[in-house]
Amino acid sequence: MEIIKIYAMRLKYLLLLLFIPAFFLCAAKPGQLSKITVMSYNIRTGGAQDGTNSWQFRYPATALMIEDQKPDVFGVQEAMPYQLLFIDESCRDYDYVGVGREDGRKKGEHVAVFYNKKTMSLLKWGTFWLSETPDEPTKGWDAACKRSTTWALMKSKDSGRKFYFINTHLDHKGKTARAEGLALILAKMSEINKDGLPVVLVGDFNAEVTDPAIAVLDGTMKNARKIAADTDSAGTFNGWGKSSSIIDHIFYSGFSSCTEYETVTKPYAERKFISDHYPVKAVLVF
């Protein structure tokens, strides 16, 4: 009888040893996802007449790239409504928010924010224009086009961490518009982000980091390409192989580190260029 009791006690002890690690492993799981993958992608407007690089020939490559890279949140620039619809229907894990820059509804190019519904929850979002009247679809300063910015308050479903994701497309001609546009973005986010949450700013800035317009971000946000432990120096605008410049950027604040930055030059659907810009991607740690 005593022998049975001893074996029973040993069995309970063994089960306890097995249970404790499993308990802590399960308990830690909700907080394990302390990093996010973000991306910026100038999709090249679908209406452009680019010969064999036109949207009608290259559209499958965009869906393949997204499914392969699997960003938690990404911003697209120059997207027309039918391009957004294609991504929405082809990449079923994703949903998006954003409006047309011409009328605040569907007309014109969109700077939309896509998010993975399995990993992220959308809490709030909005759009403003880079102009002296940001609440209206207007052209600002010396800009050649109307330019807008879409922001989204996101929450990680696994970790519960919240952050703001901002997607923009600065003007390609107006130097003042680029500088004032970035200053406006910072002012707007200071107004919106009352709780001091981490912020991600992505987009086609139409400017290299040496451009005086980007100086407004110094001391406020960090350049993912420059900070990342694993990074590259590839150009982001490829001009279908005829040009190379770094004008697409990912900046951030409030995250502890950036472990990876990548200019996604990988071909998809046997196309060397999926757009006249390469997507850029970063992994950020809370």
C-alpha positions as CSV (number, residue, x, y, z in Angstrom):
1,M,0.0,0.0,0.0
2,E,2.8,2.4,0.9
3,I,4.5,1.6,-2.4
4,I,1.3,2.5,-4.3
5,K,1.1,5.8,-2.4
6,I,4.8,6.6,-3.2
7,Y,4.3,5.9,-6.9
8,A,1.1,8.0,-6.9
9,M,2.9,10.9,-5.4
10,R,5.7,10.6,-7.9
11,L,3.2,10.5,-10.7
12,K,1.5,13.7,-9.4
13,Y,4.9,15.4,-9.1
14,L,5.8,14.3,-12.7
15,L,2.5,15.6,-14.0
16,L,3.1,18.9,-12.2
17,L,6.5,19.3,-13.8
18,L,5.0,18.7,-17.2
19,F,2.1,21.1,-16.5
20,I,4.0,24.1,-15.2
21,P,6.1,24.8,-18.4
22,A,3.0,24.2,-20.5
23,F,1.0,26.7,-18.4
24,F,3.6,29.4,-18.7
25,L,4.1,28.7,-22.4
26,C,0.4,29.2,-23.0
27,A,0.2,32.2,-20.7
28,A,3.0,33.9,-22.6
29,K,1.5,33.3,-26.0
30,P,-0.8,36.5,-26.1
31,G,2.3,38.7,-25.6
32,Q,4.6,36.8,-27.9
33,L,3.8,38.9,-31.0
34,S,5.7,42.0,-30.0
35,K,6.7,42.9,-33.6
36,I,4.9,43.9,-36.7
37,T,5.8,43.8,-40.4
38,V,4.9,47.0,-42.3
39,M,5.3,47.9,-46.0
40,S,4.9,50.8,-48.4
41,Y,4.1,50.1,-52.1
42,N,3.7,52.6,-54.9
43,I,1.6,50.4,-57.2
44,R,1.8,52.7,-60.2
45,T,-1.5,54.0,-61.3
46,G,-3.5,51.6,-63.4
47,G,-4.3,54.2,-66.0
48,A,-0.7,54.8,-67.0
49,Q,0.2,53.7,-70.6
50,D,3.4,51.7,-69.9
51,G,3.3,49.3,-72.7
52,T,4.0,45.7,-71.5
53,N,4.4,47.2,-68.0
54,S,0.8,48.4,-68.0
55,W,-1.4,47.2,-65.2
56,Q,-3.3,44.7,-67.4
57,F,-0.1,42.7,-67.9
58,R,1.4,42.9,-64.4
59,Y,-1.5,42.8,-62.0
60,P,-1.1,39.1,-60.9
61,A,2.4,39.9,-59.6
62,T,1.0,42.4,-57.0
63,A,-1.2,39.7,-55.3
64,L,1.7,37.2,-55.4
65,M,4.0,39.7,-53.7
66,I,1.6,40.5,-51.0
67,E,0.8,36.9,-50.2
68,D,4.6,36.1,-50.2
69,Q,5.7,39.1,-48.0
70,K,2.7,38.9,-45.7
71,P,2.8,42.4,-44.2
72,D,0.6,43.0,-41.2
73,V,-0.2,46.5,-42.4
74,F,0.8,48.2,-45.7
75,G,0.2,51.4,-47.6
76,V,-0.3,51.7,-51.3
77,Q,0.1,54.9,-53.4
78,E,-1.4,55.8,-56.8
79,A,-4.0,53.0,-56.5
80,M,-7.2,53.4,-58.6
81,P,-10.4,51.9,-57.3
82,Y,-10.1,48.8,-59.5
83,Q,-6.6,48.1,-58.3
84,L,-7.8,48.2,-54.7
85,L,-10.7,45.9,-55.6
86,F,-8.2,43.5,-57.2
87,I,-6.1,43.3,-54.1
88,D,-9.2,43.1,-51.9
89,E,-10.6,40.1,-53.9
90,S,-7.2,38.4,-54.4
91,C,-5.8,38.7,-50.9
92,R,-8.7,37.6,-48.8
93,D,-6.9,38.0,-45.5
94,Y,-6.8,41.7,-46.1
95,D,-9.2,44.7,-45.9
96,Y,-8.5,48.3,-46.5
97,V,-9.5,51.9,-45.9
98,G,-8.9,55.1,-47.9
99,V,-10.6,57.5,-50.3
100,G,-9.9,59.1,-53.6
101,R,-7.8,62.2,-53.5
102,E,-9.9,64.1,-56.0
103,D,-13.3,64.1,-54.2
104,G,-12.8,62.3,-50.8
105,R,-14.8,59.4,-52.1
106,K,-13.9,57.2,-55.1
107,K,-12.5,59.6,-57.7
108,G,-8.8,59.5,-58.5
109,E,-5.7,57.9,-56.9
110,H,-5.9,56.5,-53.4
111,V,-3.3,56.3,-50.6
112,A,-5.0,53.4,-49.0
113,V,-4.1,51.4,-45.9
114,F,-4.4,47.6,-46.0
115,Y,-4.3,45.4,-43.0
116,N,-4.3,41.6,-42.3
117,K,-7.6,40.8,-40.6
118,K,-6.1,37.8,-38.9
119,T,-3.4,39.7,-37.1
120,M,-4.7,43.3,-36.9
121,S,-7.9,45.1,-35.8
122,L,-8.8,48.5,-37.2
123,L,-10.0,50.8,-34.4
124,K,-10.2,54.1,-36.2
125,W,-9.1,55.8,-39.4
126,G,-9.2,59.1,-41.3
127,T,-7.9,61.1,-44.3
128,F,-6.7,64.6,-44.7
129,W,-5.2,66.6,-47.6
130,L,-1.8,68.1,-47.7
131,S,-2.9,71.7,-48.2
132,E,-3.8,74.8,-46.3
133,T,-7.4,73.4,-46.0
134,P,-6.6,69.7,-45.0
135,D,-10.2,68.7,-44.3
136,E,-11.2,69.3,-48.0
137,P,-10.0,67.7,-51.2
138,T,-7.6,70.6,-52.2
139,K,-4.2,71.2,-53.7
140,G,-1.7,72.8,-51.4
141,W,1.1,75.3,-51.8
142,D,3.1,74.7,-55.0
143,A,1.9,71.1,-55.6
144,A,1.1,69.9,-59.1
145,C,-1.6,67.5,-57.8
146,K,-4.0,67.1,-54.9
147,R,-2.2,65.0,-52.2
148,S,-3.7,63.2,-49.3
149,T,-2.7,61.1,-46.3
150,T,-4.6,58.2,-44.7
151,W,-4.1,57.3,-41.1
152,A,-5.3,54.2,-39.2
153,L,-5.3,53.3,-35.5
154,M,-4.4,49.6,-35.4
155,K,-4.4,47.0,-32.7
156,S,-2.4,43.7,-32.8
157,K,-4.8,40.8,-32.1
158,D,-2.1,38.8,-30.4
159,S,-0.3,41.3,-28.3
160,G,-3.0,43.9,-27.8
161,R,-0.5,46.7,-28.6
162,K,-1.9,49.7,-30.5
163,F,-0.1,52.0,-33.0
164,Y,-0.8,54.5,-35.7
165,F,-0.1,53.7,-39.3
166,I,0.2,56.7,-41.7
167,N,0.4,56.4,-45.5
168,T,1.2,59.4,-47.7
169,H,2.3,60.4,-51.2
170,L,4.1,63.8,-51.3
171,D,4.1,65.9,-54.5
172,H,6.6,65.2,-57.2
173,K,7.1,68.8,-58.2
174,G,6.3,71.2,-55.3
175,K,9.3,71.6,-53.0
176,T,7.3,73.7,-50.6
177,A,4.4,71.2,-50.8
178,R,6.7,68.4,-49.7
179,A,8.1,70.3,-46.8
180,E,4.8,71.7,-45.6
181,G,3.1,68.4,-46.2
182,L,5.4,66.5,-43.9
183,A,5.1,69.3,-41.3
184,L,1.3,69.0,-41.5
185,I,1.5,65.3,-41.1
186,L,3.5,65.7,-37.9
187,A,1.1,68.3,-36.6
188,K,-1.9,66.2,-37.4
189,M,-0.5,63.2,-35.7
190,S,0.4,65.2,-32.6
191,E,-3.2,66.3,-32.5
192,I,-4.7,62.8,-33.1
193,N,-2.2,60.7,-31.1
194,K,-3.1,62.0,-27.6
195,D,-1.9,58.8,-25.9
196,G,1.6,58.9,-27.4
197,L,1.3,55.6,-29.1
198,P,3.9,54.3,-31.5
199,V,3.7,55.6,-35.0
200,V,4.6,54.3,-38.5
201,L,4.9,56.7,-41.4
202,V,5.3,55.2,-44.9
203,G,5.0,56.5,-48.4
204,D,6.4,57.7,-51.6
205,F,8.0,61.0,-50.5
206,N,9.3,61.9,-54.0
207,A,12.4,62.9,-52.2
208,E,15.6,61.3,-51.0
209,V,16.6,61.6,-47.3
210,T,19.1,64.3,-48.2
211,D,16.1,66.5,-49.3
212,P,15.6,69.5,-46.9
213,A,11.9,68.6,-46.8
214,I,12.6,65.5,-44.8
215,A,14.7,67.3,-42.2
216,V,11.4,68.1,-40.3
217,L,11.5,64.4,-39.3
218,D,14.9,64.6,-37.7
219,G,14.7,64.0,-34.0
220,T,11.1,63.0,-34.2
221,M,11.1,59.8,-36.2
222,K,13.6,57.2,-37.1
223,N,14.5,56.0,-40.6
224,A,13.9,52.2,-40.7
225,R,16.4,51.7,-43.6
226,K,19.1,53.5,-41.6
227,I,18.3,51.9,-38.2
228,A,17.6,48.3,-39.1
229,A,20.1,45.7,-38.0
230,D,19.5,43.9,-41.4
231,T,19.1,46.4,-44.2
232,D,20.1,47.3,-47.8
233,S,21.0,50.2,-49.9
234,A,18.9,49.5,-53.1
235,G,17.0,52.1,-54.9
236,T,13.2,52.1,-54.5
237,F,12.2,53.9,-57.7
238,N,13.3,51.8,-60.6
239,G,11.6,53.5,-63.5
240,W,11.1,50.1,-65.2
241,G,14.8,49.6,-65.1
242,K,15.8,53.0,-66.4
243,S,16.3,54.8,-63.1
244,S,17.3,54.3,-59.4
245,S,16.6,56.5,-56.5
246,I,15.5,56.1,-52.8
247,I,12.3,58.0,-52.5
248,D,10.0,55.5,-50.8
249,H,10.5,55.5,-47.0
250,I,9.4,54.0,-43.7
251,F,9.8,56.1,-40.6
252,Y,8.7,55.3,-37.1
253,S,8.6,56.4,-33.5
254,G,7.7,54.7,-30.2
255,F,9.1,51.2,-31.2
256,S,12.1,49.8,-29.4
257,S,13.9,48.7,-32.5
258,C,13.7,47.9,-36.2
259,T,15.2,44.4,-36.8
260,E,14.8,44.3,-40.6
261,Y,14.4,46.5,-43.6
262,E,14.1,45.3,-47.2
263,T,13.7,46.8,-50.6
264,V,11.7,44.0,-52.2
265,T,13.3,43.5,-55.6
266,K,12.2,39.9,-55.9
267,P,10.4,39.1,-59.2
268,Y,6.9,37.8,-59.2
269,A,4.8,36.1,-62.0
270,E,8.0,36.2,-64.0
271,R,8.1,39.9,-64.0
272,K,11.3,41.7,-63.1
273,F,9.3,44.8,-62.1
274,I,5.9,44.6,-60.5
275,S,5.7,48.4,-60.5
276,D,8.0,51.3,-61.3
277,H,8.7,51.4,-57.6
278,Y,9.9,48.5,-55.4
279,P,7.9,47.8,-52.3
280,V,9.8,48.5,-49.1
281,K,9.3,46.5,-45.9
282,A,10.3,46.8,-42.2
283,V,9.9,44.7,-39.1
284,L,9.4,46.8,-36.0
285,V,9.6,45.7,-32.4
286,F,7.4,47.2,-29.7
